[in-house]
Structures are given as C-alpha cells and as structure tokens.
Amino acid sequence: MKLRVAAPPVDGKANSEVCRYLAKLLGLPQSRVEIVRGAYGRDKVVLIRNVDPDDVRRTLATGTE
C-alpha cells in the first residue's frame, strides 16, 4: 500500500502522521498502531494490534471506515 503524508520526515512527524491516519481510518486508538520497521526509511512495516486482519484489508481496500 502506498500512503503519502504532508508531514515532513523530520523528528518522526511523518511516522506519527502515518500512525494517526491509519488509526483514524480503522477506528482504533493510535496506541494500537506502531511502525515496527522502517522508521528512518521510506518503506515501513506497520503493526496493528488486536484487530481482525480481514477487517483491516477490507477497510484499506475501500479507503473508508
């Protein structure tokens, strides 16, 4: 999945924006979304805790909650 954020890649602002956006899209608290790999690079691996993977795939595919 590609995601473009407006926040600059400085002081972790872009990473925070990615987590905030995904949490809002999925209707989850931001504490359940974490970047586990790629914090300093363009490609990231994101962990989303305690949610059905099929629900995440469906929501991301449609881009709606």
PDBQT receptor file of N, H, CA, C and O in Angstrom, charges set to zero:
ATOM      1  N   MET A   1       0.850  -1.168   0.000  1.00  0.00    +0.000 N 
ATOM      2  CA  MET A   1       0.000   0.000   0.000  1.00  0.00    +0.000 C 
ATOM      3  C   MET A   1       0.892   1.225   0.000  1.00  0.00    +0.000 C 
ATOM      4  O   MET A   1       1.905   1.263   0.699  1.00  0.00    +0.000 OA
ATOM      5  N   LYS A   2       0.526   2.205  -0.767  1.00  0.00    +0.000 N 
ATOM      6  H   LYS A   2      -0.297   2.174  -1.335  1.00  0.00    +0.000 HD
ATOM      7  CA  LYS A   2       1.251   3.468  -0.768  1.00  0.00    +0.000 C 
ATOM      8  C   LYS A   2       0.415   4.504  -0.038  1.00  0.00    +0.000 C 
ATOM      9  O   LYS A   2      -0.804   4.577  -0.191  1.00  0.00    +0.000 OA
ATOM     10  N   LEU A   3       1.106   5.297   0.754  1.00  0.00    +0.000 N 
ATOM     11  H   LEU A   3       2.097   5.238   0.878  1.00  0.00    +0.000 HD
ATOM     12  CA  LEU A   3       0.456   6.348   1.520  1.00  0.00    +0.000 C 
ATOM     13  C   LEU A   3       1.343   7.576   1.445  1.00  0.00    +0.000 C 
ATOM     14  O   LEU A   3       2.546   7.497   1.695  1.00  0.00    +0.000 OA
ATOM     15  N   ARG A   4       0.762   8.691   1.107  1.00  0.00    +0.000 N 
ATOM     16  H   ARG A   4      -0.215   8.755   0.904  1.00  0.00    +0.000 HD
ATOM     17  CA  ARG A   4       1.524   9.933   1.036  1.00  0.00    +0.000 C 
ATOM     18  C   ARG A   4       1.019  10.839   2.148  1.00  0.00    +0.000 C 
ATOM     19  O   ARG A   4      -0.185  11.059   2.279  1.00  0.00    +0.000 OA
ATOM     20  N   VAL A   5       1.942  11.365   2.949  1.00  0.00    +0.000 N 
ATOM     21  H   VAL A   5       2.920  11.186   2.843  1.00  0.00    +0.000 HD
ATOM     22  CA  VAL A   5       1.568  12.264   4.040  1.00  0.00    +0.000 C 
ATOM     23  C   VAL A   5       2.217  13.622   3.823  1.00  0.00    +0.000 C 
ATOM     24  O   VAL A   5       3.263  13.730   3.183  1.00  0.00    +0.000 OA
ATOM     25  N   ALA A   6       1.591  14.642   4.357  1.00  0.00    +0.000 N 
ATOM     26  H   ALA A   6       0.741  14.554   4.876  1.00  0.00    +0.000 HD
ATOM     27  CA  ALA A   6       2.095  16.002   4.197  1.00  0.00    +0.000 C 
ATOM     28  C   ALA A   6       3.155  16.350   5.229  1.00  0.00    +0.000 C 
ATOM     29  O   ALA A   6       3.933  17.282   5.029  1.00  0.00    +0.000 OA
ATOM     30  N   ALA A   7       3.194  15.615   6.325  1.00  0.00    +0.000 N 
ATOM     31  H   ALA A   7       2.562  14.857   6.488  1.00  0.00    +0.000 HD
ATOM     32  CA  ALA A   7       4.144  15.911   7.394  1.00  0.00    +0.000 C 
ATOM     33  C   ALA A   7       5.570  15.657   6.912  1.00  0.00    +0.000 C 
ATOM     34  O   ALA A   7       5.820  14.692   6.190  1.00  0.00    +0.000 OA
ATOM     35  N   PRO A   8       6.499  16.515   7.308  1.00  0.00    +0.000 N 
ATOM     36  CA  PRO A   8       7.892  16.344   6.888  1.00  0.00    +0.000 C 
ATOM     37  C   PRO A   8       8.542  15.163   7.607  1.00  0.00    +0.000 C 
ATOM     38  O   PRO A   8       8.170  14.839   8.734  1.00  0.00    +0.000 OA
ATOM     39  N   PRO A   9       9.514  14.521   6.953  1.00  0.00    +0.000 N 
ATOM     40  CA  PRO A   9      10.200  13.392   7.601  1.00  0.00    +0.000 C 
ATOM     41  C   PRO A   9      11.262  13.871   8.585  1.00  0.00    +0.000 C 
ATOM     42  O   PRO A   9      12.423  13.472   8.499  1.00  0.00    +0.000 OA
ATOM     43  N   VAL A  10      10.861  14.720   9.512  1.00  0.00    +0.000 N 
ATOM     44  H   VAL A  10       9.918  15.044   9.583  1.00  0.00    +0.000 HD
ATOM     45  CA  VAL A  10      11.765  15.295  10.494  1.00  0.00    +0.000 C 
ATOM     46  C   VAL A  10      11.214  15.018  11.883  1.00  0.00    +0.000 C 
ATOM     47  O   VAL A  10      10.023  15.199  12.135  1.00  0.00    +0.000 OA
ATOM     48  N   ASP A  11      12.073  14.585  12.769  1.00  0.00    +0.000 N 
ATOM     49  H   ASP A  11      13.040  14.438  12.564  1.00  0.00    +0.000 HD
ATOM     50  CA  ASP A  11      11.691  14.326  14.167  1.00  0.00    +0.000 C 
ATOM     51  C   ASP A  11      10.518  13.359  14.299  1.00  0.00    +0.000 C 
ATOM     52  O   ASP A  11       9.743  13.455  15.251  1.00  0.00    +0.000 OA
ATOM     53  N   GLY A  12      10.379  12.431  13.355  1.00  0.00    +0.000 N 
ATOM     54  H   GLY A  12      11.008  12.353  12.581  1.00  0.00    +0.000 HD
ATOM     55  CA  GLY A  12       9.337  11.414  13.441  1.00  0.00    +0.000 C 
ATOM     56  C   GLY A  12       7.943  11.908  13.123  1.00  0.00    +0.000 C 
ATOM     57  O   GLY A  12       6.968  11.195  13.362  1.00  0.00    +0.000 OA
ATOM     58  N   LYS A  13       7.821  13.133  12.580  1.00  0.00    +0.000 N 
ATOM     59  H   LYS A  13       8.613  13.712  12.385  1.00  0.00    +0.000 HD
ATOM     60  CA  LYS A  13       6.488  13.677  12.299  1.00  0.00    +0.000 C 
ATOM     61  C   LYS A  13       5.756  12.876  11.229  1.00  0.00    +0.000 C 
ATOM     62  O   LYS A  13       4.552  12.650  11.349  1.00  0.00    +0.000 OA
ATOM     63  N   ALA A  14       6.452  12.449  10.198  1.00  0.00    +0.000 N 
ATOM     64  H   ALA A  14       7.431  12.632  10.101  1.00  0.00    +0.000 HD
ATOM     65  CA  ALA A  14       5.800  11.657   9.147  1.00  0.00    +0.000 C 
ATOM     66  C   ALA A  14       5.348  10.308   9.705  1.00  0.00    +0.000 C 
ATOM     67  O   ALA A  14       4.258   9.834   9.383  1.00  0.00    +0.000 OA
ATOM     68  N   ASN A  15       6.180   9.692  10.538  1.00  0.00    +0.000 N 
ATOM     69  H   ASN A  15       7.065  10.077  10.800  1.00  0.00    +0.000 HD
ATOM     70  CA  ASN A  15       5.805   8.409  11.143  1.00  0.00    +0.000 C 
ATOM     71  C   ASN A  15       4.565   8.566  12.019  1.00  0.00    +0.000 C 
ATOM     72  O   ASN A  15       3.662   7.730  11.981  1.00  0.00    +0.000 OA
ATOM     73  N   SER A  16       4.524   9.628  12.796  1.00  0.00    +0.000 N 
ATOM     74  H   SER A  16       5.257  10.307  12.826  1.00  0.00    +0.000 HD
ATOM     75  CA  SER A  16       3.355   9.885  13.643  1.00  0.00    +0.000 C 
ATOM     76  C   SER A  16       2.107  10.096  12.802  1.00  0.00    +0.000 C 
ATOM     77  O   SER A  16       1.020   9.645  13.162  1.00  0.00    +0.000 OA
ATOM     78  N   GLU A  17       2.271  10.783  11.684  1.00  0.00    +0.000 N 
ATOM     79  H   GLU A  17       3.154  11.150  11.392  1.00  0.00    +0.000 HD
ATOM     80  CA  GLU A  17       1.125  11.039  10.807  1.00  0.00    +0.000 C 
ATOM     81  C   GLU A  17       0.611   9.739  10.192  1.00  0.00    +0.000 C 
ATOM     82  O   GLU A  17      -0.600   9.556  10.061  1.00  0.00    +0.000 OA
ATOM     83  N   VAL A  18       1.514   8.837   9.812  1.00  0.00    +0.000 N 
ATOM     84  H   VAL A  18       2.497   8.986   9.918  1.00  0.00    +0.000 HD
ATOM     85  CA  VAL A  18       1.106   7.540   9.270  1.00  0.00    +0.000 C 
ATOM     86  C   VAL A  18       0.291   6.775  10.315  1.00  0.00    +0.000 C 
ATOM     87  O   VAL A  18      -0.774   6.243  10.002  1.00  0.00    +0.000 OA
ATOM     88  N   CYS A  19       0.781   6.721  11.536  1.00  0.00    +0.000 N 
ATOM     89  H   CYS A  19       1.646   7.154  11.790  1.00  0.00    +0.000 HD
ATOM     90  CA  CYS A  19       0.070   6.006  12.605  1.00  0.00    +0.000 C 
ATOM     91  C   CYS A  19      -1.271   6.661  12.907  1.00  0.00    +0.000 C 
ATOM     92  O   CYS A  19      -2.275   5.973  13.090  1.00  0.00    +0.000 OA
ATOM     93  N   ARG A  20      -1.287   7.990  12.959  1.00  0.00    +0.000 N 
ATOM     94  H   ARG A  20      -0.471   8.548  12.810  1.00  0.00    +0.000 HD
ATOM     95  CA  ARG A  20      -2.523   8.706  13.248  1.00  0.00    +0.000 C 
ATOM     96  C   ARG A  20      -3.565   8.442  12.159  1.00  0.00    +0.000 C 
ATOM     97  O   ARG A  20      -4.728   8.172  12.460  1.00  0.00    +0.000 OA
ATOM     98  N   TYR A  21      -3.151   8.520  10.907  1.00  0.00    +0.000 N 
ATOM     99  H   TYR A  21      -2.207   8.739  10.662  1.00  0.00    +0.000 HD
ATOM    100  CA  TYR A  21      -4.065   8.313   9.793  1.00  0.00    +0.000 C 
ATOM    101  C   TYR A  21      -4.646   6.899   9.800  1.00  0.00    +0.000 C 
ATOM    102  O   TYR A  21      -5.857   6.719   9.668  1.00  0.00    +0.000 OA
ATOM    103  N   LEU A  22      -3.779   5.900   9.955  1.00  0.00    +0.000 N 
ATOM    104  H   LEU A  22      -2.796   6.046  10.063  1.00  0.00    +0.000 HD
ATOM    105  CA  LEU A  22      -4.261   4.514   9.947  1.00  0.00    +0.000 C 
ATOM    106  C   LEU A  22      -5.191   4.240  11.122  1.00  0.00    +0.000 C 
ATOM    107  O   LEU A  22      -6.202   3.556  10.968  1.00  0.00    +0.000 OA
ATOM    108  N   ALA A  23      -4.854   4.773  12.297  1.00  0.00    +0.000 N 
ATOM    109  H   ALA A  23      -4.033   5.330  12.422  1.00  0.00    +0.000 HD
ATOM    110  CA  ALA A  23      -5.711   4.577  13.469  1.00  0.00    +0.000 C 
ATOM    111  C   ALA A  23      -7.083   5.200  13.232  1.00  0.00    +0.000 C 
ATOM    112  O   ALA A  23      -8.106   4.592  13.548  1.00  0.00    +0.000 OA
ATOM    113  N   LYS A  24      -7.108   6.397  12.681  1.00  0.00    +0.000 N 
ATOM    114  H   LYS A  24      -6.278   6.891  12.424  1.00  0.00    +0.000 HD
ATOM    115  CA  LYS A  24      -8.388   7.059  12.417  1.00  0.00    +0.000 C 
ATOM    116  C   LYS A  24      -9.190   6.291  11.367  1.00  0.00    +0.000 C 
ATOM    117  O   LYS A  24     -10.391   6.080  11.533  1.00  0.00    +0.000 OA
ATOM    118  N   LEU A  25      -8.535   5.879  10.302  1.00  0.00    +0.000 N 
ATOM    119  H   LEU A  25      -7.559   6.050  10.168  1.00  0.00    +0.000 HD
ATOM    120  CA  LEU A  25      -9.212   5.142   9.235  1.00  0.00    +0.000 C 
ATOM    121  C   LEU A  25      -9.825   3.841   9.753  1.00  0.00    +0.000 C 
ATOM    122  O   LEU A  25     -10.924   3.459   9.352  1.00  0.00    +0.000 OA
ATOM    123  N   LEU A  26      -9.101   3.166  10.651  1.00  0.00    +0.000 N 
ATOM    124  H   LEU A  26      -8.208   3.476  10.977  1.00  0.00    +0.000 HD
ATOM    125  CA  LEU A  26      -9.557   1.880  11.169  1.00  0.00    +0.000 C 
ATOM    126  C   LEU A  26     -10.424   2.015  12.415  1.00  0.00    +0.000 C 
ATOM    127  O   LEU A  26     -10.952   1.021  12.913  1.00  0.00    +0.000 OA
ATOM    128  N   GLY A  27     -10.575   3.240  12.922  1.00  0.00    +0.000 N 
ATOM    129  H   GLY A  27     -10.146   4.048  12.517  1.00  0.00    +0.000 HD
ATOM    130  CA  GLY A  27     -11.395   3.458  14.114  1.00  0.00    +0.000 C 
ATOM    131  C   GLY A  27     -10.765   2.889  15.366  1.00  0.00    +0.000 C 
ATOM    132  O   GLY A  27     -11.461   2.347  16.224  1.00  0.00    +0.000 OA
ATOM    133  N   LEU A  28      -9.450   3.008  15.476  1.00  0.00    +0.000 N 
ATOM    134  H   LEU A  28      -8.885   3.449  14.778  1.00  0.00    +0.000 HD
ATOM    135  CA  LEU A  28      -8.706   2.457  16.603  1.00  0.00    +0.000 C 
ATOM    136  C   LEU A  28      -7.979   3.557  17.360  1.00  0.00    +0.000 C 
ATOM    137  O   LEU A  28      -7.722   4.626  16.807  1.00  0.00    +0.000 OA
ATOM    138  N   PRO A  29      -7.644   3.302  18.626  1.00  0.00    +0.000 N 
ATOM    139  CA  PRO A  29      -6.769   4.238  19.322  1.00  0.00    +0.000 C 
ATOM    140  C   PRO A  29      -5.383   4.205  18.673  1.00  0.00    +0.000 C 
ATOM    141  O   PRO A  29      -4.930   3.149  18.231  1.00  0.00    +0.000 OA
ATOM    142  N   GLN A  30      -4.725   5.332  18.615  1.00  0.00    +0.000 N 
ATOM    143  H   GLN A  30      -5.093   6.190  18.974  1.00  0.00    +0.000 HD
ATOM    144  CA  GLN A  30      -3.412   5.411  17.980  1.00  0.00    +0.000 C 
ATOM    145  C   GLN A  30      -2.388   4.509  18.669  1.00  0.00    +0.000 C 
ATOM    146  O   GLN A  30      -1.408   4.102  18.045  1.00  0.00    +0.000 OA
ATOM    147  N   SER A  31      -2.599   4.199  19.923  1.00  0.00    +0.000 N 
ATOM    148  H   SER A  31      -3.395   4.530  20.429  1.00  0.00    +0.000 HD
ATOM    149  CA  SER A  31      -1.669   3.343  20.662  1.00  0.00    +0.000 C 
ATOM    150  C   SER A  31      -1.624   1.918  20.108  1.00  0.00    +0.000 C 
ATOM    151  O   SER A  31      -0.693   1.172  20.412  1.00  0.00    +0.000 OA
ATOM    152  N   ARG A  32      -2.612   1.529  19.301  1.00  0.00    +0.000 N 
ATOM    153  H   ARG A  32      -3.368   2.135  19.054  1.00  0.00    +0.000 HD
ATOM    154  CA  ARG A  32      -2.637   0.174  18.735  1.00  0.00    +0.000 C 
ATOM    155  C   ARG A  32      -1.980   0.093  17.368  1.00  0.00    +0.000 C 
ATOM    156  O   ARG A  32      -1.946  -0.979  16.764  1.00  0.00    +0.000 OA
ATOM    157  N   VAL A  33      -1.456   1.208  16.868  1.00  0.00    +0.000 N 
ATOM    158  H   VAL A  33      -1.483   2.079  17.359  1.00  0.00    +0.000 HD
ATOM    159  CA  VAL A  33      -0.787   1.251  15.572  1.00  0.00    +0.000 C 
ATOM    160  C   VAL A  33       0.664   1.661  15.799  1.00  0.00    +0.000 C 
ATOM    161  O   VAL A  33       0.938   2.693  16.412  1.00  0.00    +0.000 OA
ATOM    162  N   GLU A  34       1.586   0.849  15.302  1.00  0.00    +0.000 N 
ATOM    163  H   GLU A  34       1.364   0.011  14.805  1.00  0.00    +0.000 HD
ATOM    164  CA  GLU A  34       3.009   1.092  15.564  1.00  0.00    +0.000 C 
ATOM    165  C   GLU A  34       3.846   0.748  14.337  1.00  0.00    +0.000 C 
ATOM    166  O   GLU A  34       3.605  -0.258  13.669  1.00  0.00    +0.000 OA
ATOM    167  N   ILE A  35       4.817   1.582  14.052  1.00  0.00    +0.000 N 
ATOM    168  H   ILE A  35       5.013   2.399  14.594  1.00  0.00    +0.000 HD
ATOM    169  CA  ILE A  35       5.778   1.281  12.990  1.00  0.00    +0.000 C 
ATOM    170  C   ILE A  35       6.850   0.405  13.610  1.00  0.00    +0.000 C 
ATOM    171  O   ILE A  35       7.552   0.825  14.529  1.00  0.00    +0.000 OA
ATOM    172  N   VAL A  36       6.973  -0.820  13.100  1.00  0.00    +0.000 N 
ATOM    173  H   VAL A  36       6.403  -1.161  12.353  1.00  0.00    +0.000 HD
ATOM    174  CA  VAL A  36       7.925  -1.771  13.685  1.00  0.00    +0.000 C 
ATOM    175  C   VAL A  36       9.196  -1.915  12.856  1.00  0.00    +0.000 C 
ATOM    176  O   VAL A  36      10.195  -2.454  13.334  1.00  0.00    +0.000 OA
ATOM    177  N   ARG A  37       9.161  -1.433  11.613  1.00  0.00    +0.000 N 
ATOM    178  H   ARG A  37       8.351  -0.996  11.225  1.00  0.00    +0.000 HD
ATOM    179  CA  ARG A  37      10.364  -1.466  10.792  1.00  0.00    +0.000 C 
ATOM    180  C   ARG A  37      10.289  -0.315   9.786  1.00  0.00    +0.000 C 
ATOM    181  O   ARG A  37       9.233  -0.036   9.219  1.00  0.00    +0.000 OA
ATOM    182  N   GLY A  38      11.412   0.335   9.579  1.00  0.00    +0.000 N 
ATOM    183  H   GLY A  38      12.270   0.108  10.039  1.00  0.00    +0.000 HD
ATOM    184  CA  GLY A  38      11.485   1.391   8.586  1.00  0.00    +0.000 C 
ATOM    185  C   GLY A  38      11.221   2.778   9.121  1.00  0.00    +0.000 C 
ATOM    186  O   GLY A  38      10.846   3.669   8.360  1.00  0.00    +0.000 OA
ATOM    187  N   ALA A  39      11.407   2.982  10.401  1.00  0.00    +0.000 N 
ATOM    188  H   ALA A  39      11.712   2.257  11.019  1.00  0.00    +0.000 HD
ATOM    189  CA  ALA A  39      11.143   4.291  10.998  1.00  0.00    +0.000 C 
ATOM    190  C   ALA A  39      11.971   5.401  10.359  1.00  0.00    +0.000 C 
ATOM    191  O   ALA A  39      11.561   6.561  10.365  1.00  0.00    +0.000 OA
ATOM    192  N   TYR A  40      13.135   5.052   9.809  1.00  0.00    +0.000 N 
ATOM    193  H   TYR A  40      13.468   4.109   9.805  1.00  0.00    +0.000 HD
ATOM    194  CA  TYR A  40      14.004   6.064   9.216  1.00  0.00    +0.000 C 
ATOM    195  C   TYR A  40      14.076   5.961   7.701  1.00  0.00    +0.000 C 
ATOM    196  O   TYR A  40      14.879   6.647   7.068  1.00  0.00    +0.000 OA
ATOM    197  N   GLY A  41      13.250   5.117   7.121  1.00  0.00    +0.000 N 
ATOM    198  H   GLY A  41      12.598   4.560   7.635  1.00  0.00    +0.000 HD
ATOM    199  CA  GLY A  41      13.256   4.951   5.669  1.00  0.00    +0.000 C 
ATOM    200  C   GLY A  41      11.890   5.211   5.067  1.00  0.00    +0.000 C 
ATOM    201  O   GLY A  41      10.926   5.493   5.778  1.00  0.00    +0.000 OA
ATOM    202  N   ARG A  42      11.818   5.112   3.758  1.00  0.00    +0.000 N 
ATOM    203  H   ARG A  42      12.601   4.883   3.180  1.00  0.00    +0.000 HD
ATOM    204  CA  ARG A  42      10.554   5.350   3.054  1.00  0.00    +0.000 C 
ATOM    205  C   ARG A  42       9.599   4.169   3.176  1.00  0.00    +0.000 C 
ATOM    206  O   ARG A  42       8.385   4.356   3.261  1.00  0.00    +0.000 OA
ATOM    207  N   ASP A  43      10.143   2.952   3.186  1.00  0.00    +0.000 N 
ATOM    208  H   ASP A  43      11.129   2.800   3.118  1.00  0.00    +0.000 HD
ATOM    209  CA  ASP A  43       9.320   1.744   3.295  1.00  0.00    +0.000 C 
ATOM    210  C   ASP A  43       9.162   1.366   4.759  1.00  0.00    +0.000 C 
ATOM    211  O   ASP A  43      10.141   1.301   5.502  1.00  0.00    +0.000 OA
ATOM    212  N   LYS A  44       7.930   1.121   5.164  1.00  0.00    +0.000 N 
ATOM    213  H   LYS A  44       7.135   1.174   4.560  1.00  0.00    +0.000 HD
ATOM    214  CA  LYS A  44       7.648   0.849   6.573  1.00  0.00    +0.000 C 
ATOM    215  C   LYS A  44       6.823  -0.420   6.727  1.00  0.00    +0.000 C 
ATOM    216  O   LYS A  44       6.071  -0.806   5.832  1.00  0.00    +0.000 OA
ATOM    217  N   VAL A  45       6.979  -1.052   7.869  1.00  0.00    +0.000 N 
ATOM    218  H   VAL A  45       7.591  -0.739   8.595  1.00  0.00    +0.000 HD
ATOM    219  CA  VAL A  45       6.127  -2.165   8.273  1.00  0.00    +0.000 C 
ATOM    220  C   VAL A  45       5.366  -1.685   9.501  1.00  0.00    +0.000 C 
ATOM    221  O   VAL A  45       5.958  -1.234  10.482  1.00  0.00    +0.000 OA
ATOM    222  N   VAL A  46       4.044  -1.791   9.427  1.00  0.00    +0.000 N 
ATOM    223  H   VAL A  46       3.563  -2.158   8.630  1.00  0.00    +0.000 HD
ATOM    224  CA  VAL A  46       3.200  -1.273  10.499  1.00  0.00    +0.000 C 
ATOM    225  C   VAL A  46       2.493  -2.438  11.195  1.00  0.00    +0.000 C 
ATOM    226  O   VAL A  46       1.945  -3.324  10.540  1.00  0.00    +0.000 OA
ATOM    227  N   LEU A  47       2.514  -2.426  12.515  1.00  0.00    +0.000 N 
ATOM    228  H   LEU A  47       2.959  -1.706  13.047  1.00  0.00    +0.000 HD
ATOM    229  CA  LEU A  47       1.807  -3.415  13.328  1.00  0.00    +0.000 C 
ATOM    230  C   LEU A  47       0.518  -2.777  13.829  1.00  0.00    +0.000 C 
ATOM    231  O   LEU A  47       0.526  -1.686  14.397  1.00  0.00    +0.000 OA
ATOM    232  N   ILE A  48      -0.591  -3.481  13.606  1.00  0.00    +0.000 N 
ATOM    233  H   ILE A  48      -0.598  -4.368  13.144  1.00  0.00    +0.000 HD
ATOM    234  CA  ILE A  48      -1.886  -3.025  14.101  1.00  0.00    +0.000 C 
ATOM    235  C   ILE A  48      -2.389  -4.100  15.047  1.00  0.00    +0.000 C 
ATOM    236  O   ILE A  48      -2.696  -5.214  14.623  1.00  0.00    +0.000 OA
ATOM    237  N   ARG A  49      -2.474  -3.770  16.319  1.00  0.00    +0.000 N 
ATOM    238  H   ARG A  49      -2.225  -2.865  16.664  1.00  0.00    +0.000 HD
ATOM    239  CA  ARG A  49      -2.787  -4.753  17.362  1.00  0.00    +0.000 C 
ATOM    240  C   ARG A  49      -4.286  -4.961  17.561  1.00  0.00    +0.000 C 
ATOM    241  O   ARG A  49      -5.100  -4.048  17.425  1.00  0.00    +0.000 OA
ATOM    242  N   ASN A  50      -4.607  -6.217  17.894  1.00  0.00    +0.000 N 
ATOM    243  H   ASN A  50      -3.946  -6.959  18.005  1.00  0.00    +0.000 HD
ATOM    244  CA  ASN A  50      -5.952  -6.609  18.340  1.00  0.00    +0.000 C 
ATOM    245  C   ASN A  50      -7.054  -6.238  17.363  1.00  0.00    +0.000 C 
ATOM    246  O   ASN A  50      -8.072  -5.659  17.742  1.00  0.00    +0.000 OA
ATOM    247  N   VAL A  51      -6.838  -6.576  16.110  1.00  0.00    +0.000 N 
ATOM    248  H   VAL A  51      -6.011  -7.047  15.802  1.00  0.00    +0.000 HD
ATOM    249  CA  VAL A  51      -7.862  -6.328  15.100  1.00  0.00    +0.000 C 
ATOM    250  C   VAL A  51      -7.801  -7.466  14.090  1.00  0.00    +0.000 C 
ATOM    251  O   VAL A  51      -6.733  -8.021  13.834  1.00  0.00    +0.000 OA
ATOM    252  N   ASP A  52      -8.938  -7.808  13.526  1.00  0.00    +0.000 N 
ATOM    253  H   ASP A  52      -9.806  -7.357  13.734  1.00  0.00    +0.000 HD
ATOM    254  CA  ASP A  52      -9.018  -8.879  12.541  1.00  0.00    +0.000 C 
ATOM    255  C   ASP A  52      -8.323  -8.442  11.246  1.00  0.00    +0.000 C 
ATOM    256  O   ASP A  52      -8.701  -7.422  10.670  1.00  0.00    +0.000 OA
ATOM    257  N   PRO A  53      -7.325  -9.185  10.780  1.00  0.00    +0.000 N 
ATOM    258  CA  PRO A  53      -6.611  -8.807   9.553  1.00  0.00    +0.000 C 
ATOM    259  C   PRO A  53      -7.532  -8.645   8.347  1.00  0.00    +0.000 C 
ATOM    260  O   PRO A  53      -7.279  -7.800   7.488  1.00  0.00    +0.000 OA
ATOM    261  N   ASP A  54      -8.596  -9.441   8.272  1.00  0.00    +0.000 N 
ATOM    262  H   ASP A  54      -8.801 -10.127   8.970  1.00  0.00    +0.000 HD
ATOM    263  CA  ASP A  54      -9.535  -9.307   7.154  1.00  0.00    +0.000 C 
ATOM    264  C   ASP A  54     -10.267  -7.966   7.197  1.00  0.00    +0.000 C 
ATOM    265  O   ASP A  54     -10.527  -7.358   6.158  1.00  0.00    +0.000 OA
ATOM    266  N   ASP A  55     -10.596  -7.510   8.406  1.00  0.00    +0.000 N 
ATOM    267  H   ASP A  55     -10.385  -8.004   9.249  1.00  0.00    +0.000 HD
ATOM    268  CA  ASP A  55     -11.236  -6.194   8.541  1.00  0.00    +0.000 C 
ATOM    269  C   ASP A  55     -10.296  -5.085   8.078  1.00  0.00    +0.000 C 
ATOM    270  O   ASP A  55     -10.720  -4.138   7.417  1.00  0.00    +0.000 OA
ATOM    271  N   VAL A  56      -9.027  -5.209   8.429  1.00  0.00    +0.000 N 
ATOM    272  H   VAL A  56      -8.683  -5.978   8.966  1.00  0.00    +0.000 HD
ATOM    273  CA  VAL A  56      -8.036  -4.209   8.011  1.00  0.00    +0.000 C 
ATOM    274  C   VAL A  56      -7.905  -4.199   6.497  1.00  0.00    +0.000 C 
ATOM    275  O   VAL A  56      -7.918  -3.135   5.878  1.00  0.00    +0.000 OA
ATOM    276  N   ARG A  57      -7.780  -5.369   5.902  1.00  0.00    +0.000 N 
ATOM    277  H   ARG A  57      -7.769  -6.233   6.404  1.00  0.00    +0.000 HD
ATOM    278  CA  ARG A  57      -7.654  -5.446   4.438  1.00  0.00    +0.000 C 
ATOM    279  C   ARG A  57      -8.864  -4.828   3.739  1.00  0.00    +0.000 C 
ATOM    280  O   ARG A  57      -8.715  -4.078   2.774  1.00  0.00    +0.000 OA
ATOM    281  N   ARG A  58     -10.051  -5.144   4.228  1.00  0.00    +0.000 N 
ATOM    282  H   ARG A  58     -10.172  -5.753   5.011  1.00  0.00    +0.000 HD
ATOM    283  CA  ARG A  58     -11.278  -4.606   3.632  1.00  0.00    +0.000 C 
ATOM    284  C   ARG A  58     -11.319  -3.083   3.738  1.00  0.00    +0.000 C 
ATOM    285  O   ARG A  58     -11.635  -2.394   2.768  1.00  0.00    +0.000 OA
ATOM    286  N   THR A  59     -11.001  -2.572   4.906  1.00  0.00    +0.000 N 
ATOM    287  H   THR A  59     -10.744  -3.131   5.694  1.00  0.00    +0.000 HD
ATOM    288  CA  THR A  59     -11.035  -1.124   5.117  1.00  0.00    +0.000 C 
ATOM    289  C   THR A  59      -9.985  -0.432   4.256  1.00  0.00    +0.000 C 
ATOM    290  O   THR A  59     -10.268   0.602   3.651  1.00  0.00    +0.000 OA
ATOM    291  N   LEU A  60      -8.786  -0.986   4.194  1.00  0.00    +0.000 N 
ATOM    292  H   LEU A  60      -8.556  -1.826   4.686  1.00  0.00    +0.000 HD
ATOM    293  CA  LEU A  60      -7.736  -0.371   3.387  1.00  0.00    +0.000 C 
ATOM    294  C   LEU A  60      -8.060  -0.452   1.897  1.00  0.00    +0.000 C 
ATOM    295  O   LEU A  60      -7.710   0.447   1.133  1.00  0.00    +0.000 OA
ATOM    296  N   ALA A  61      -8.717  -1.513   1.492  1.00  0.00    +0.000 N 
ATOM    297  H   ALA A  61      -9.001  -2.244   2.113  1.00  0.00    +0.000 HD
ATOM    298  CA  ALA A  61      -9.069  -1.667   0.080  1.00  0.00    +0.000 C 
ATOM    299  C   ALA A  61     -10.101  -0.631  -0.361  1.00  0.00    +0.000 C 
ATOM    300  O   ALA A  61     -10.069  -0.154  -1.495  1.00  0.00    +0.000 OA
ATOM    301  N   THR A  62     -11.014  -0.290   0.547  1.00  0.00    +0.000 N 
ATOM    302  H   THR A  62     -11.040  -0.677   1.468  1.00  0.00    +0.000 HD
ATOM    303  CA  THR A  62     -12.059   0.670   0.198  1.00  0.00    +0.000 C 
ATOM    304  C   THR A  62     -11.672   2.094   0.571  1.00  0.00    +0.000 C 
ATOM    305  O   THR A  62     -12.192   3.053   0.000  1.00  0.00    +0.000 OA
ATOM    306  N   GLY A  63     -10.753   2.232   1.535  1.00  0.00    +0.000 N 
ATOM    307  H   GLY A  63     -10.331   1.453   1.999  1.00  0.00    +0.000 HD
ATOM    308  CA  GLY A  63     -10.347   3.561   1.979  1.00  0.00    +0.000 C 
ATOM    309  C   GLY A  63     -11.376   4.252   2.841  1.00  0.00    +0.000 C 
ATOM    310  O   GLY A  63     -11.332   5.469   3.021  1.00  0.00    +0.000 OA
ATOM    311  N   THR A  64     -12.318   3.466   3.381  1.00  0.00    +0.000 N 
ATOM    312  H   THR A  64     -12.355   2.477   3.235  1.00  0.00    +0.000 HD
ATOM    313  CA  THR A  64     -13.340   4.036   4.256  1.00  0.00    +0.000 C 
ATOM    314  C   THR A  64     -13.432   3.214   5.528  1.00  0.00    +0.000 C 
ATOM    315  O   THR A  64     -12.954   2.082   5.600  1.00  0.00    +0.000 OA
ATOM    316  N   GLU A  65     -14.060   3.815   6.531  1.00  0.00    +0.000 N 
ATOM    317  H   GLU A  65     -14.449   4.734   6.473  1.00  0.00    +0.000 HD
ATOM    318  CA  GLU A  65     -14.223   3.111   7.810  1.00  0.00    +0.000 C 
ATOM    319  C   GLU A  65     -15.378   2.146   7.755  1.00  0.00    +0.000 C 
ATOM    320  O   GLU A  65     -15.662   1.467   8.742  1.00  0.00    +0.000 OA
TER     321      GLU A  65
